[in-house]
Amino acid sequence: MPINSFEVTWKPTLNRENRPIYQALAKQLESDIKEGRLVPGTKLPPQRELADYLDVNLSTISKSFKVAELKGLISATIGSGTYVSYDAISNAYLLSEEKPKHLIEMGAMLPDRVSYGPLHDLLQSMLQESDCARWFGYSRPGDSIWQKDAGVKLLKHAGVETTREHILLANGGQNAITATLAGLCQHGDRIGVDHHTYPGLKTAAAMLGIQLVPIRSETDEMSPEALLYACKNENIKGLYIIPDYQNPMTYKMSIGTRKAIAEIAIKYNLFIIEDGMYHLTQDKVLPAVATYAPEHSIYIASLSKSMAPGLRLAYVAVPFKFLDPTRKALYNLNISVSPLLAELTARAIVSSQLENIVALHKEETKARNQLVNHYLDKENCLGGETGIFRWLHLPNRYSGDQFEQIAAAQGVQVYSGGRFAVGNVAPANAVRLGICAPETKEELEKALNILKKIIET
């Protein structure tokens, strides 16, 4: 028996007939996490100690840990050790297959429905044209030239100057993120992210075997100093950011931080995936990070939050050096986007409809945020007046997971901080509230009243 076996905090049983051994060990580690025998935040034994306990080579332990790490189950921190990730057992799909029965939906990030009427009218007029049948076949690259010009116009709202040659079309923001990661990263690569981030990025990275490195915050936004540390010590290849209205923490990145992050990306040759999904919804528009590091930034302008989620379209502005791999990844994932939806979206952009639709969304969102401010303490419920979600910090007597469960039992679906936490970062004691997901303001008010009573209990 190994002399230090009594010190091992995780003692797996190993059937040496199961080969290769590192895969068998990785499967047991995954099982112990999912079955609750290893809870989030548990520190795993040092690899040498575990190798001694199991009487196997150190490389066997290293390979098994690597398999688990690429699945997002564990996270290693230099100088600290390896821990079970806090998000190891988070729900991978935040939007359930069916609308929750008997629940008011405030978990999923759904925009309001005020844009449906104008888009319906525009679509109806398109379908009256004599050659409308052309939108129901496959599209070719040459067919989308004017649609890419519409994308160029859209990106000017963010201060991103580009040309049609650098515009790619994707089936929504999630599709664009996945394709960009697939095109620019290899299995095992590491990219920096906020310590709480968009869950769709987490699921895409886990699927592709890409490790997310949490970058700590300072004054409620990503710290350039922490990013600099990660560049020097964490071997990150790129960065994912949502600077205009960070999901889920709602901060808006300052001009100074945008410039500092761009300078670091240039110095350390990082690519930046800048998710601009909330840019159009902001009253005060700040320049995109891409304007300060244009040759390092992939800017994604999706329309699910500013126009309608059913459009499933995003415009991606890609620097020349990243263009070919990103284009190939999008082609392999999609073949093409829907010609009908691409045409509808382009027409909305080049006409006055885009501005009208965005204005309608802002008006509705401001009214909903006023309701939130009436029921919940604004100091603890972060978010701007045009934001479609809020970040509610909870009293210490609740954890985010507990509050999510209690709210669901009383008829309201919210999402806890654990769904957004990255790696071994302790989840914020908070929940995200999708304030535009309820179909009516009356339904929202009912949900807010329930949440208020839970907090005050």
N, C-alpha and C positions, 0 to 999 in steps of 0.2 A: 504493500500500500504506500502511496506517495506520502512523504513525511509531513507535508503541509496541507493535506486534504481537509483538515478540520477548519481551515480558514476560508474555504471556498463558499461564496454566498449563493451560487447557483450550481447545483449538483445534478447534472443530467445523467440519465442512464444511457449507456451506449451499447448497442448491439453491433458488434464488429462484423457480423455477416452482411449488414447493409452497406453496400459500397456505391459510390465512394463515401468514405467516412465523413468528410466535411459537409457533404450534402445532407446526410442523415442527421448530423448535429445541427445544421441550419434549420432543418424541418422541425426538430424538437424545440429549438429556440422559438421558432414561429408559433408552434402549438402552445408552448408554455405562456407566451404573451397573449395570444388570442383567448386562451382558456382562463386567463386571470391568475395563473400561478406566478407570473412575473408582472407586476403592475407598473404603469408608466412612472418614470423617474427612478426606477431601481438601478443602482450601480452594479454592473456586471463585474465579475472577478477579472483581474489582469490576465491577459492571454497566456503568459508564461505559467501562472499559477494554475489556470484551467488545464493547460497542456500537461502539467505535472500530475494533476489530479486524475486525468483520464488516461495518462500514459500514452500520449500521442505526440506527434511532432508539432512544434509551434506553428508551422506553416498550415497544418490542418485547421487549427483554431482560427488563424488569420483569415483563411479562405471562407470558413463558415460565417465568421463575423462580417466579412465583406458582402456575402450573399444577403444576409439580413439587413445590412446597412443600405444596400441598393434598393431593397424593398421598402425602406423607410421605417423599419421596425426598431432599429437601434441607431444611436448617434454618438460619434466619438468626438471628444473635445481635447485638443492638445493641452497636456499638462493637468488634465482633470480626470480622464478616464472615459469609459463607454457606458452609456445609460440606455435603458429602454425608452424609446421616444414617447413623448406625451401624446403624440397624434398617431401612435401605432395602430390603434383600433378605432380611429375616427371613421365615421361614415364616408365612404369614398364618393358617394353620389348625393349631393345636397338637394337636388330636385328629384323627388320621388317619382316613380312611374305613374302613380295616380295621385290626384289631389287628396290630401289627407281628409278623411271623413270626420265630420263633427269638429274640425279644427279650423280656426281662423289662421290662414297662412301668413306668417310674418318671418319665416325662416328663409325661404327662397328669395333670390334677388330679382323680383319681377317689377317692371315699370308699370305705371298707370296705363290706361287704355284710351286716352284722349286722342291719340294719333290714328286710331283705327279708321275713323270716319274719313279724314282727308286722304289717307292711303287707299281706302276702298274706292273713293271717287276717282282717283288718279288711275287705278287699275282698271276700273270700268271703262274709262275713256280709251285706254290702251287697247282693250279687247274689242273695241268697235272698229279698229283700223283693219283695212283689208288684208294686210300681210302679217297679222298678229301670229299666225301659225309658226312663224320662224322662231319664236321664243320657246317652243316646246321641243326643240331638238338639241343635239350636242352643239356646243359653241367651240369655235376655234380661236386661237390667240388674236387673229386679225379682226374678229368680230367685236372685240371689247375695247378697241382704241378709244372711242369717244367716252365709254364708261370709265376708262382709266383717267381721261381728262377730267371727268367729274370728281374722281378721287383726288386729283391734284388740287381742285378747287376746295374740296372738303378739308384737306390738310392745311390749307392756308389759314383756316380758322385757328389752328394751333401754332401758327408761325412756322410751320415746316414747309420749306420751299423745296420742291422736287419736280421731276418731269415724269411723263407717262412711262418712260422706259424703266423707271425704278418702282413703278406701282405694280403690285401683285394683288389678286383678288382671292379671298378665302371665304369659306363657309362659316363666318362668324369669328369672334375673337378667340374662343377656345381652340378652334381649328387652326387659326393663325399661330397661336402660341405653341401648340403641339408640333406643327410643321416646322416652325423656326428652331425649336429645340432639336427636332430630328435632323434637320439640315446642318446645324452648326455644332452639335455636340456628339461625342462618342459615349458609349456605355462606360460609366464610372466617372465622367466629368463632373465638376462641381461648379455651381453658380450661386451667387449671393442673392438673398431676398430679405425682406422685412421679417422680423421675428414672428409676426402674425401676418399671414398672406392669403391671397386668393386660393381657395381650395382646388380650383380647376388646374392651377399650376402644379399643385402638389400631386394630383393624380396623374397628370401628364408626365411629370418628372419620374414618378415611381414606375410608370409603364415603360419608360425609356431607359431606366437604370441610371438616372442623373441625380446626384446628391444636392440637396438644398442646404446652403450654409446660412444660418440666421445672422443678420447684421443688427446689432443693438441700436436702439433709438437714443436720441438726446433731444430734449425739448420737443418731444412728441413726433419727431421725424427721424428718418434714417441718419445715422451719424457718419459724416465723412471720415472722421478719425477711425471709427470702427471698420468702415469699408477699407481704409488704407491698411489696417491691421490684417484684415482678411486677405488682401492682395499679397501681403508679405508672408503670411503664415499659413493660410488655408488653401492655397493653390487653386483659387477660383478662376474660372475661364470667362465668366460673364456675369450679368446682373439683370434681375427682373424688378421693375418698379412700376408703381401706379402713382405718379406724382400729383395728380390733380384732385383726387379724393380717394385716399388710400383705403382699400378694402381689406380688413373690416374697421380699421382704427380711425378713419375719416380725416386724418391730417392732410393738409395741403402743403406740399413742399415749397419752401421759401426759394426766392431767386438765388440767394447765396449758396444754399445747399445744392440746387440744380447745377450751378456753375462748378462747385467743388467736385461733385460726382462726375461731371463731364471731364474735368481735368484729370481726375484719377483714372478714369476709363482710358483716356488717351495715353497717359503715362505708362499704364500697365497693360495696354493693348487688350482691354476687356470689350466684349460686345455688350450692348445694352438693349434689352427688350423693354421698350417703353409702351405700356398699356394705356392708351388714351381714351378708354371707354367713357370716362366722365368729363372729358374736356368741354364738350359742347354744352353740358348742363350747368357750367359755372357762370356766375354773374361777372366775377372778376377773373379775366383770362390772363394767365401767365405764360411766357414762352415755354415751349417743350424743352426738355433736356436735350432732345435731338438737335435743337438749333445751336447748341454749344459744342456738340460732338457729332456732327453729321455723318462722318465716315465710320463711326462706331455704333450708331444707333439704328435699330429696327423699330419703326414707329407703327403701332397698330391702332387704326381708327375703326372700331367696331360700332355698330349702329343699334344694338339691341336695347341700350338704355336711353339713347337720345331720339330714336325713331320708333322702332318696334322690334321685339325679339324674333318674331316670325320671319323677318327678312333674311336672317341667317347670312349676313354679308359683312365683311370687313375689308378695308383697304389697308395694304401693308406697304409702307415706304421702306425700301431696302437699299443700302449702299451697294455699290458695284461689287465689292469684294465678297459680299454675302449673297449676291443675287442668284447666282446659278444654283448653289446647294439648296437655298430656300425655295426657289421655283420648282426644282425637282422633287423636293419633299411634298410640296403642295400638290403637284401632279400625281404623285404616287398615292397620296391620301384621297384625292378628290376626282381626278381627271379634269374636272372643271366645276365652276359654280353654276347655279341655275341661271340660264339666260333671262328668264322671265323676271326673277327677283333682281338681277343685276340691272336690267333695263328700268324697272320700276324705281329702284333706288337712285340711279343716275338722273332720271327725270325729276325726282323730288329734289335732288341737290341743285341742279342747274336752274330750276324754277324757283319761285318764292316759297314753295311748300316746306323746304327744310327749315327755314327761319320761322315759319308759322307753326310748324309742329314742335320745334324746340321751345318756342314761346308758350305754347299750350301746356307742354310738360312742366315747365318752370312754374306756371301759374298754379297748376294742380299740386305740385310738390310743395310749394310754399304754404298752401292751405293745409296740407297734411302735416307739415312740420310745425305749424302753429298749434294744431291739435296735440302733437307730441309734447310741446312745451307747456301746454295747459295741464297735462296729466303727470308728466315726469319732470324731475328736477333737471334743469338744463345744465347745471354744473356737472352732473354725473351722467348725463345722456348726451354724448358728444355728437357733433354733426352740424353741417351748414344748412341754410334754409332752402337750398335747391338740391340737397342730397336725397337720394332715394332710400337710404338706410341710416340708422343711428347706432352708436356703440354705447351700450348702457353698462356702466360700472355698478356692481352690485354691493349691497351691504356685506360685511365680513361673515355674517351667519350663513350665507349661501355661497356655494361654488357655482360656476357656470353650468356644469352638468346637472347639479341639483335643481337649479332654477329652470333649466330647460325641461326637466322631467315634471316639475310641479306645474309649470305653465301649460304643458301639454295635457296634463291631467285635468286642468281647468278650462281647456278648450282653445289654447293659443300655441301655435308652433313658432318657436324662436330657436336660434342656434347659438350654442355656447362657445366660449373662447377656445376650447380644446379642439374644435373643428378647424381652427385657423392657425394654431401654434405649429411652429416648425421645429423638428428634431427634439432636442432635449430642453428646449425653452419651456419653462413652466407656463401653462395657459393663463392668460389674463382672467381675472375674476370678473368676467363681463359676458354679455350676450349681444349678438347683432340682431337688430330689428329691421326687417324689410317693410318700410312704412307704406310703400306703394303696392305691395302684394295683395292686401285686402281689396276686394273688388269695388267697394264703396267707402266713402269717408265715414258713414254710419257704422260699417263693419269695423273699420279701424278704431273708431272711438270706443266701441264695445270691447275690443281687444286691449286697448290702452287702460281702460277702467279695470279690467281683470289684472293686468300687470301691476298697476298702481296698488291694488289691494294686497297682492302677494308681497310686494316690497314693504308695505306698511305693517304687515302681519308680524 
